[in-house]
Amino acid sequence: LISIYLTREGVEADSCESAEDGVKKLSREVYDLVILDINLPGMDGFEFLQRFRKDYSTPVIIVSAREADEDIVMGLGIGADEFVVKPFSPRVLAARVRAIF
């Protein structure tokens, strides 16, 4: 849904079903921004972000239903540029994407 909404807002968007799928796509293509959920099948978003930060400085926005301070602090501490708690307004997410660009 995020990909569809961002495309409607004029942002070229792609999506992945898992962190492992994301790793494969990132090895083949260059992206300007990653929007990352923490609760992923297989490798979770925190582990993905830690691995991602070893090789990339691309901005990352975490979107998650997890709203505990510990999760937000951890996400930002391991390299996320923004943390957006679900549910959120698609318009607000699009504005945050534009602000990062």
N, C-alpha and C positions, 0 to 999 in steps of 0.2 A: 504493500500500500504506500509506503514511503517513496519508493521508486516511482510509482505512478504519479503521486502528487507532485514530486519534484520535477518530473518531466513536464507536467502541465504548467509548472511555474517557470519553464524555460531552462531548467538545469538538466544536462545530460546525466542520466542515472543508470546504474546497473545493479543487480542484486545477486546474492549468493544464499544457498540453503544452509551452509555450515561454515565454520571457521576454516576447515580444511579446503573447502571449495574457494574461499577467499584467498588463502595462501597461494593456491594454483593460479588464480586470476591475476594476483599481484605480481607473480613471477613472469607473466606474459604481457601485462599492460601497465601503463602508468596512470594513476588516478590523482586528482587534485584534492580529494577529501574522502575519508572513510566514515561512514555512519555505522556504528557497531552496537549490537545488542550483547548484553552480558550472558544471558541465558540461551546458549546455543547447544545443539546436539554435539556430542563428541567433545572437542576442545572448547572450553568456555571462553567468553569474551576477554576476561582478564589475562588468561594464558596467551590468547591470540595477540593481545595488545603488547604484552611483554616481549614476545618474539618479534612482532612487527617493529617495535621501537629500536631493536638492534640494528635494523637495516634501513629504516625509512623515517623521514621527518615530516611526512604528510600529515596534515591536521586530522584529528579524530574526534568525532562527536559520539559519545556513548548515549544510547537511548535504552532505558530499562525501567521495568516495573519495580525494581529494587530501589527503595528510597531511603534506606538507612544511611545515616551519616558515614558509617564505616565503609559502605560500598562506594559512596560518592568520593570520599577522601582517597580510598584505594585507587579508584579509576583515574582520578586526577593525578595522584601521586605516581602512577606508573606510566603516565604519558598522555592521557586524554586531554584535549583542549577545552572540552565542554562536556557537561553531563546533563541530560534532559530526562526528567522522570515521566513515565507513562502514567496515565494518559496525558497526551499533550495535543495542542492545536497544530495541525499541519501547517497553518500559516506562520505560527511562531517558529516551528522548525525551519521552514523555508527562510525566514528572516535571519535565523542564526547561521544558516548556511551562507547566505549572502554576506553577513557580517564577517565571517571567516575569510571569504574571498576578497 
